[in-house]
Amino acid sequence: MKDFRFIVLLGFSWVGLASAHLIEDADYQAMKKKSSAQTGAAPKTAEPFLKFPDAVLVDWDEKYLYVGSDGLPDHPLMIGITAWQQQVPLPQSYYGGNAWPIPLHPIPSTNGMSAKTNFFRGAIAVAANGIPIFNPIKNDGRTDTYLAGELDQYGGHCGRADDYHYHVAPWHLAERLGPSLPLAYALDGYPIYGLSEPDGGSVARLDSFQGHTNGLGEYHYHASKSYPYINGGFHGEVSVQGGGVEPQPNATPVRQATAPLPGAKITGFEMSADKKKYQLEYVQNGKKGSVSYEILSGGNVQFSFKNPDGTTSESNGKTGRTGGGGNRPPPPDGKQRGEGPPMEGNGQPRKPWIENHLTEMDGNRDGKLSQEEMMEEVSKTFTGYDADRNGKISQSEANGPGVRSAMAGFVKQHFAEVDKDANGAISLEELKTLAMKMWEKYSWGEGSGSSQRPPPQN
């Protein structure tokens, strides 16, 4: 693993979280008041979180421990990332009804579920400092975020809502916690310890979820320095919806998700003491770029971009929006895209692509498209067009007969758009990435009637 160390930052003053709470946030104030009113002893599950009183609020009832935080840990962020999607850290309101619920009485599952093939959306655990931990495999179902260079020196990065989270074990917390306390809790309610047992003994005989039962009959997980890094799935019962554990808190985006910036490496990050002003610095092809942003009154966020080619631009967003919003940085060609939804010739809003092709891909005819059904369509399309079976679709293969499928149009008519690395061929991963983006948007809309917003993303 990368060395976990603090970076000296100049210009802005880096502080702990004591002054960093969103004190104007009603959920924070309500949770603080309720937490202070607790008269009984805190449950055992609260012990690691109580080691971070300046960062975490805890409250509980007979079923759950509720863990509250603003989603920004007390260490430098983003430095060292070499695969960056241009997202930046913003505080979140994981308080009150949007706090992290940890079951106080976990129930062993009959079968359990592996994180190798599930839970690619949202968190699977919460670190002792109140920061969520996502599956180390990103939402394409195959990429190890650590090995891909997507994580900083502390094992974290930002998701599509500019929400910071870890993807590997938060080893830097071990110094404060010691071996007797877990580094984190999985969302099924079982603790996650480090490389040794709570009594200091050696770890042995772990199951496929990276856990085991001790002599007292208590189950727990162990983190590791290689995959799966954290709990490899869930020994306990969890409710699964849309590819993730539910319920869990939701991050609030202020702008639309941004695109990867090839060849960029993040070299610096600064944050003001009040967590209102930020600056991220990076290098791309030997030239420096930066993103400066400030949280203004009313939840507005102003972004200023200095690009490596010397150009500059600005955009703004607003906290509290559901489903994104705000403005992307101007595209590389400098042309602003039109606003508003695409329309059909009859003047009606155009239906999402999945809705138009649902009957073709809905294998079990239940009126919904599952992630598995989406991936089956991807596999069928890719296999049908990869005529020479070399693991990629060339331009000539895309223009060939291919196979009858719902996604054929993307291969034939949108070849350059799918070919993200512009190498003249479409890989299976590129086709999967496109499909997952469409499926995630579809799955969010399908659940829009509920009070829960979509979980934060990788």
Summary of the structure (lengths in Angstrom):
residues: 458
radius of gyration: 22.7
end to end distance: 19.9
largest distance: 71.7
contacts: 1418
relative contact order: 0.12
helix: 20%
strand: 24%
